[in-house]
Amino acid sequence: MTTYVISVPGTFTGTVGAGTRADLARALRPADPHRTQMGAEEDLDVLTVNDDNTFTIRLTVEADSGPHAEQGAKHLADGALRAAGLDESTAPLGPAVITGIDSDL
């Protein structure tokens, strides 16, 4: 298994308050990229929200291949959005992308 850092973009289609954002960040915390060498070095936040309501979720995923890591990240992101009271109509996600592979090399 390899540890991947995956970025998943999305857009909030309406107003999302600070409480909902905090709930989302809390739901994502178990997959926080700060626990990887790359995440710590690059200071990757688990959730970044822009002024135009677009956002990026960055997750750490253990997987045996890149496609499985991307699929796992989308599943984790979707679950966290639902835990925060959001769904695909209020926070649609874009394609997951491998940001990096954690390695001690």
C-alpha positions as a printed Julia matrix, in Angstrom:
105×3 Matrix{Float64}:
   0.0    0.0     0.0
   1.1    3.51   -0.79
   0.13   6.76    0.92
  -1.25   9.28   -1.57
  -2.13  12.92   -1.03
  -5.21  13.63   -3.12
  -6.87  16.98   -3.94
 -10.6   17.1    -4.61
 -12.01  20.42   -5.87
 -15.58  21.52   -5.39
 -17.97  24.45   -5.29
 -20.47  25.51   -2.67
 -23.63  26.41   -4.62
 -25.01  28.53   -1.81
 -23.92  30.26    1.34
 -22.08  27.95    3.72
 -21.59  29.32    7.2
 -18.51  29.07    9.39
 -20.15  26.37   11.51
 -20.75  24.12    8.5
 -17.19  24.7     7.3
 -15.89  23.78   10.75
 -18.04  20.62   10.74
 -16.66  19.7     7.32
 -13.05  20.29    8.38
 -13.65  18.19   11.51
 -15.12  15.34    9.44
 -12.06  15.44    7.16
  -9.52  15.56   10.0
  -8.77  11.78   10.09
  -7.4   12.06    6.53
  -5.49  15.33    7.15
  -2.39  15.51    4.9
  -0.36  17.19    7.67
   0.43  13.71    8.98
   2.47  12.98    5.84
   5.93  14.3     5.06
   4.67  16.16    1.99
   1.65  17.6     3.79
   3.79  18.91    6.62
   6.46  20.35    4.32
   3.94  22.02    2.01
   1.59  22.98    4.91
  -1.38  21.47    3.09
  -4.68  22.26    4.77
  -7.4   19.63    4.69
  -9.92  22.28    3.52
  -9.28  25.52    1.66
 -12.25  27.75    0.77
 -11.88  30.62   -1.72
 -13.84  33.89   -1.91
 -15.78  32.62   -4.95
 -17.18  29.6    -2.98
 -14.84  27.13   -4.66
 -12.95  24.85   -2.33
 -10.26  22.21   -2.28
 -10.23  19.2    -0.02
  -6.82  17.57    0.47
  -6.78  14.05    1.86
  -4.35  11.3     2.7
  -5.41   7.93    1.3
  -3.76   4.53    1.59
  -4.25   2.59   -1.65
  -2.59   0.07   -3.93
  -2.87   2.29   -7.02
  -3.48   5.88   -8.08
  -6.98   5.24   -9.41
  -7.98   3.49   -6.18
  -6.57   6.41   -4.18
  -8.58   8.91   -6.23
 -11.74   6.83   -5.82
 -11.13   6.52   -2.07
 -10.6   10.27   -1.74
 -13.87  11.04   -3.52
 -15.65   8.61   -1.18
 -14.08  10.21    1.92
 -14.85  13.74    0.69
 -18.44  12.83   -0.11
 -18.92  11.26    3.33
 -17.48  14.32    5.07
 -19.75  16.64    3.08
 -22.77  14.57    4.07
 -21.66  14.57    7.73
 -21.58  18.38    7.54
 -25.11  18.48    6.1
 -24.09  19.05    2.48
 -24.65  16.89   -0.6
 -23.89  16.79   -4.33
 -26.39  19.56   -5.06
 -25.03  21.99   -2.43
 -21.34  21.1    -2.84
 -20.61  19.28   -6.1
 -17.14  17.78   -6.37
 -14.78  17.82   -9.32
 -12.34  15.09  -10.29
  -9.88  13.89   -7.68
  -6.21  14.42   -8.55
  -3.07  12.93   -7.03
  -1.18  15.82   -5.48
   1.69  13.67   -4.24
   2.89  10.33   -3.0
   4.27  10.24    0.52
   7.69   8.7     0.71
  10.68   8.64    3.0
  13.0    8.71   -0.01
